[in-house]
Amino acid sequence: MKDVLIITNYFPPETGAASNRIFHLAEGLQKHDFKVSILTPLPNYPKGQIFEGFRGRFKRTSYENKITIHRLWIYASNSKNKLLRLIAMISYSFSLIWFFIWNKIPKTVIIQSPPLLVAFTSVFFLRSKKRKVILNVSDLWPLAGLELGAFKKNFSYKLLEKVERFNYKHADLVLGQSEEIITHVKLLFPEKNTFLYRNYPDFEVPIPNHEINPSEKLKMVYAGLLGIAQGILKLCKNLDYTRIQFHIYGSGAEQHALENLIKTRTELDVIYHGEVSREELHRVITKYDFTIIPLLNRIYGSVPSKIFEYARLGLPMLYFGGGEGEHIINEYKLGWVAQSSDYNDLNNVISKLETLNLESEKRIKIQEIAFENFDFNSQLNKLVNFI
C-alpha cells in the first residue's frame, strides 16, 4: 500500500468546490489502495472563524473513513484587508513547517494551489529527489488576482510570479483543472509533466423529473460562494425580472450586502435562502427551472466546477463568465451562454429561453452527457498511473 499525503487549505466539514474536490480525490485514492493522509487547517472557511468543536486547539488528528486527517492551527480570517489575509496564510505556513519538522512525510505528496504561499512553503520544504511532489493547480495565481483587480503589476506581483514559477519548476507533476492551466504551465516549462484533472463530482443522482408551470415566472437559481469573483450583487441589480424569479443559496463576502439589497429594493424578485449542506442542495436545486453560473470578469484558467456537478444532476445551465467554461457549455450542449460582463445580452438570452428546453427530456440528455464525458472514476483510474 502506497502512502500519499495531501496538503490543502480546504477540507470537509468546510463547504465549496475546493473542499469537495480534495475530499473526492482522497476518498478515490483510498479506494485504489493508497494509504491517504490529509494536512489541512482547522476548519474555518468561508466565514473566517474556526468551527465549533475545533476552537482552542493547536492540532487535531482524526481517522475518518480510513483516512488520517491532521488539522493544524491557523489565524482564521476572511477579511477584505490584504494584510490580515496574508497573516492567515503565513500562520498556516508556519504550522506546516512545524508539522514537517516533527513528522515523517510520505514519499508522495499532493499539494493544492492556490493559496500560492502555502503551496510554496510545502514545495520548498518537501522538494527532494527521493520524494514525488504533485502540484494540484485549480486557479492561476497571481494572474487570476490581476484579472479580478486584487493585484496590480508592481513589485509584489512580480514576486508572486517568481513564487508561482518556483512551484511549477520543483513539482514532479502538475495537475491542472483546465486546459488553460495546462497551457500556461507548458509555456513556462515545456518539459513539465502535466495531467488534466477536472473537478468531476462523484455522487448518486435520481432520474430528472421536472415540469414547468407556464403561468408562473421561470425560477432561476444560483448556489455557491457569494464572493467578489462571482459578482452576485451586481447581477441582482442588472437582471430583468420580467420572466424570472431569482433564488440564491450560499454565503461569502457579499452576503450582508445582498441581504440589505433585498430588504431595500423590494421590486427585485430575489429570494435568498442562506447556506445549506451539499446533500440538501442536491435535493432542492433540481426543483428550479435552470441555474446561472456567473463570473464578474472572465478569469483565464478558471472553469467553475459547478458545470460538472449540475450536469450530473441534469440541471440546464446559463453560463455568464466567458473562457473555457463557455466552451464546455457549448461543446456539450449543457445550456446557454451569455457574453461575459454584458448584462443586456444576458437578459436577452433569458427572454428567449424556451420552456421545452428546461423540462425532463432536456435534463435527461444533459445527465447522459455527464455520465459519458465527466466521469470521476474513469479520470481517477488514469491519474493513479501517474502517481
Buried (B, 14 or more C-beta within 10 A) or exposed (E): EBBBBBBBBBBBEBBBBBBBBBBBBBBBBBEBEBBBBBBBBBBBBBBBEBBEEBEEEEEBEEEEEEBBBBBBBBBBBBEEEEEBBEBBBBBBBBBBBBBBEEEEBBEBBBBBBBBBBBBBBBBBBBBEEEBBBBBBBBBBBBBBBBBBEBBEEEEEBEEBBEBBEBBBEBBBBBBBBBBBBBBBBBEEBEEBEBBBBBBBBBEEBEEBEBEBEEEEBBBBBBBBBBBBBBBBBBBBEEBEBEBBBBBBBBBBBBBEEBEEBBEEEEEBBBEBEEBBEBEEBBEBBBEBBBBBBBBBBBBBBBBBBBBBBBBBBBBBBBBBBBBBBBBBBEEBEBBBBBBBBEBEBBBEBBEEBEEEBBBBEBBBBBBEBBEEBBBBEEBBEEBBEBB
